[in-house]
Amino acid sequence: MLKNVHRVDAFGHVCTDEEMEVFGRAGAIDANPIRGAEDVLLVERIKEMLLE
């Protein structure tokens, strides 16, 4: 179903394949989009806890 997906996150929407490669080599893009999504969820949970 998602076999053709090879770019994710905001960079995936605005960068070309070549730009993604350059940013990736420079360390500007996390190689693990799952971890990035988990981090977002954790930050949201922390914000909720702090605002209670």
N, C-alpha and C positions, 0 to 999 in steps of 0.2 A: 504494500500500500504506500509506504513512504520511502521506497527504494531510491527515489531520485532526489531526496532532500540531502543537501550537502552544505548548506549555509543556514545558520539560525541566528537569532537575536537581532538587535537593531542594525549591526553591521551587515548582516545577511540581507537586509532589505535595501541597503543603499550602496553597498560596495560591489565591485566586480570580483570575479574569481581571483584575478591577479592582485587586486588591492587586499582582499582577504588574506592571501598568501603572505604579502608583505607585512601586514599588521600582525599576523600570526607569528611570523619569524621574529618580529620585534618584541613579542610578548604582550602586545596590546589587547589580544583577544584570548579569552580563556578557551583552552582546547576541549573543555568538558562542559557543554551547555547544560547538562543535567545538574551539575554542581552549582552552576550559576542560578538556575531556577530554584534549587534548594536554598541557596543563600538569600534570595529574595523572600521566600516564604519565612525563613527564620527571622529576618529583619522585621517583617510585618508582625510576626508573633511577639517579638520583643517590644515593638512599639505599642501593641495592644496591652501588654502586661504593664508597661511603664505608665500608661495613661489610665489604668484602672484605679 
